[in-house]
Amino acid sequence: MPAVVVLGAQWGDEGKGKATDQLGDRTDYVVKFNGGNNAGHTVVVAGEKYALHLIPSGILTPGVVPVIGNGVVVDIEVLFEEIDALEARGVDTSGLLVSSAAHVIAPYNRTIDKVTERFLGSRRIGTTGRGIGPTYADKINRIGIRIQDLFDESILRQKVEGALATKNQMLVKIYNRRAVTVEETVDELLRFAERLRPHVADTPLVLNQALDEGKTIVFEAGQATMLDVDHGTYPFVTSSSATAGGACTGSGVGPTRIDRVVAVAKAYTTRVGEGPFPTELLDADGDRLRESGGEYGTTTGRPRRTGWYDAVVVRYAARVNGLTDLVVTKLDVLTGWEKIPVCVAYDVDGTRFDEMPYDQSDFHHAKPVYEYLDGWTEDISQARDFEDLPAAAQRYLLRLEEVSGVRVSSIGVGPGREATIVRHQLLD
């Protein structure tokens, strides 16, 4: 049975949760392998909307084991707020597993995240202020706190003391904030330790044994390719590896065990936060896409920036991730447009780029080269087969497939779990 990576081909919010949820009835484990509560998935089941942030969307499918991998940074209070909200709606969360090696978001890292972003002013990155970046920085600087540290108070205290020795200097002397005490930090981190303990496991071992037993695992990325810390639009990126390689490092499963890499892309493009966005619409068309698509952040509520489909970005995602399949979501949002532009290349000061510019300055100055496709007016929300779509919608998808360089295997025509057209099975 396969191991499948599901990730975003654009700047996030593409509908990865829905794509992962569609695989649920054929999946045994769903693994979140990067990021934290700085991003969210919205999944609609039987008309009920669920907003998930830390917990993998597989939690909504009975029998699926949801796993928070070692590559995730965990705000424990937020985790239990999410667990409590799901339990209140009748969702069983007892099977959730959390890697003992995942890093914990300490309260001082939330503070540092917020004050640093304000200090940057016009050079701000657009962080959510939830402590994600500073926690990953601590991980790389080897002063981070891991889940397993919560069960040894002596080690936890030593690590907090070591971290605060430098962080308090920065908070007090640079940002004019009060010093954070070791005691208050330890107390907050220990508050949920015993409740967390039953969920903690050696998840790399669990997952590799599951594959040995022929189980199916879906690896669910947070954020997306263009927000990857290595391959995204740096520095306007997240702090983790949101591409297919991150599924291996963030879960402890080797690359030779991955069978399929599925990317999700909207039928147009959105972005939250700062940074370049070649197809961005700053006019009435952009407002129309935002309102029609409900483009407001699951986690932050921030209005998303909107633009037309960028095939250069998706081609790039296909290359750096080794994509096998593309899921196109929100096709229904484009109903009613007379002509639909698709960006097939960039113009940078008179030079045409058919592939992603290597230099970030070139990308920042890139202007879209559009191809215009016919739109459609028919309601497509009830379509369940490709042939049910209007001819213009079929041509649009086939052209996206051609210019993106990867087959379109699934199409979302509405927010519900059932509002999906399957052209090729994602699990064989």
MOZIQUI-V88559 format. One record per backbone hydrogen bond with DSSP energy under -1.0 kcal/mol. CO is the residue of the C=O (numbers start at 1). NH is the residue of the N-H. E is the energy in kcal/mol with one decimal. If there is no record, write none. Layout:
BEGIN
CO_NH_E, CO_NH_E
END
This chain:
BEGIN
2_217_-1.4, 3_259_-2.7, 3_260_-1.7, 4_219_-3.3, 5_262_-3.6, 6_221_-2.7, 7_264_-2.3, 8_225_-2.4, 10_226_-2.3, 15_19_-1.9, 16_20_-2.9, 17_21_-2.5, 18_22_-2.0, 21_24_-1.3, 23_26_-1.9, 24_27_-1.8, 28_65_-3.0, 29_218_-2.7, 30_67_-2.8, 31_220_-3.8, 32_69_-3.1, 35_73_-2.3, 41_52_-3.3, 43_50_-2.9, 44_417_-1.1, 45_48_-2.4, 48_45_-2.9, 50_43_-2.7, 52_41_-3.0, 56_59_-1.9, 57_60_-1.8, 58_61_-1.9, 61_64_-1.9, 65_30_-2.2, 66_97_-2.5, 67_32_-2.9, 68_99_-2.7, 69_72_-1.5, 72_103_-1.2, 74_105_-2.7, 75_79_-2.4, 76_80_-2.2, 77_81_-1.9, 78_82_-2.3, 79_83_-2.3, 80_84_-2.7, 81_85_-2.1, 82_86_-2.2, 83_87_-2.8, 84_88_-2.2, 86_91_-2.5, 87_90_-1.8, 93_96_-1.7, 97_68_-2.9, 98_201_-2.4, 99_102_-1.2, 100_148_-2.1, 102_147_-2.6, 103_74_-3.1, 106_109_-1.3, 106_110_-1.0, 107_111_-1.6, 108_112_-2.3, 109_113_-2.1, 110_114_-1.8, 111_115_-2.4, 112_116_-2.3, 113_117_-1.7, 114_118_-1.9, 115_119_-2.0, 116_120_-1.6, 120_123_-2.2, 121_124_-1.7, 125_274_-1.1, 131_135_-1.5, 132_136_-2.3, 133_137_-2.4, 134_138_-2.2, 135_139_-2.0, 136_140_-2.3, 137_141_-2.5, 138_143_-2.6, 145_104_-3.3, 146_149_-1.4, 147_150_-1.7, 148_151_-1.3, 149_152_-1.5, 152_156_-2.6, 153_157_-2.6, 154_158_-2.0, 155_159_-2.4, 156_160_-2.4, 157_161_-2.6, 158_162_-2.2, 159_163_-2.2, 160_164_-2.6, 161_165_-1.3, 163_167_-1.9, 164_168_-2.1, 166_170_-1.7, 167_171_-2.8, 168_172_-2.6, 169_173_-2.3, 170_174_-1.6, 170_175_-1.8, 171_177_-3.3, 181_185_-1.5, 182_186_-2.8, 183_187_-2.6, 184_188_-1.9, 185_189_-2.3, 186_190_-2.3, 190_193_-1.2, 192_196_-2.1, 193_197_-1.9, 196_199_-2.3, 197_200_-1.3, 199_98_-2.7, 201_100_-1.7, 201_203_-1.7, 202_206_-2.0, 203_207_-2.8, 204_208_-2.2, 205_209_-2.4, 206_210_-1.9, 207_211_-2.1, 208_212_-2.1, 209_213_-1.5, 210_215_-2.6, 211_214_-1.7, 216_28_-2.2, 216_29_-1.8, 217_4_-2.8, 218_31_-3.1, 219_6_-3.4, 220_33_-1.1, 224_227_-1.9, 225_228_-1.6, 226_233_-2.2, 227_238_-2.8, 228_232_-2.2, 232_234_-2.2, 233_236_-1.8, 235_237_-2.0, 240_229_-1.9, 243_246_-1.2, 244_247_-1.1, 245_249_-1.7, 246_250_-2.5, 248_251_-1.0, 248_252_-2.4, 250_71_-2.0, 254_257_-1.7, 255_258_-1.4, 260_5_-2.7, 261_324_-3.0, 261_325_-1.5, 262_7_-2.4, 263_327_-2.9, 264_9_-2.7, 265_329_-2.2, 269_307_-2.3, 271_305_-3.4, 277_280_-1.9, 279_308_-1.1, 283_287_-1.9, 284_288_-2.5, 285_289_-2.3, 286_290_-2.2, 287_291_-2.5, 288_292_-2.8, 289_293_-2.4, 290_295_-2.6, 294_296_-2.0, 295_304_-2.7, 297_301_-1.1, 302_297_-2.8, 305_271_-2.1, 306_281_-3.3, 307_269_-2.8, 309_343_-2.8, 310_314_-1.6, 311_315_-2.6, 312_316_-2.1, 313_317_-2.3, 314_318_-2.4, 315_319_-1.8, 316_320_-2.6, 317_321_-1.6, 318_322_-1.1, 318_323_-1.5, 325_263_-2.4, 326_409_-2.4, 326_410_-1.2, 327_265_-3.0, 328_412_-3.2, 329_267_-2.0, 330_333_-1.0, 331_334_-1.5, 332_335_-1.4, 334_337_-1.6, 338_375_-2.5, 340_373_-2.2, 342_371_-2.3, 343_311_-2.4, 345_369_-3.0, 346_353_-2.8, 347_367_-2.1, 348_351_-1.6, 351_348_-2.9, 353_346_-2.6, 359_363_-1.8, 360_364_-2.2, 361_365_-1.4, 363_366_-1.2, 367_347_-3.0, 369_344_-2.6, 371_342_-2.3, 373_340_-3.2, 376_336_-3.5, 380_383_-1.7, 385_388_-1.8, 386_389_-1.4, 390_394_-2.3, 391_395_-2.5, 392_396_-2.2, 393_397_-2.1, 394_398_-2.5, 395_399_-2.2, 396_400_-2.2, 397_401_-2.5, 398_402_-1.9, 399_403_-2.8, 400_404_-1.9, 401_405_-1.3, 407_326_-2.0, 409_423_-2.8, 409_424_-2.0, 410_328_-2.6, 411_421_-2.8, 412_331_-2.2, 418_420_-2.3, 419_413_-2.2, 421_411_-2.5
END
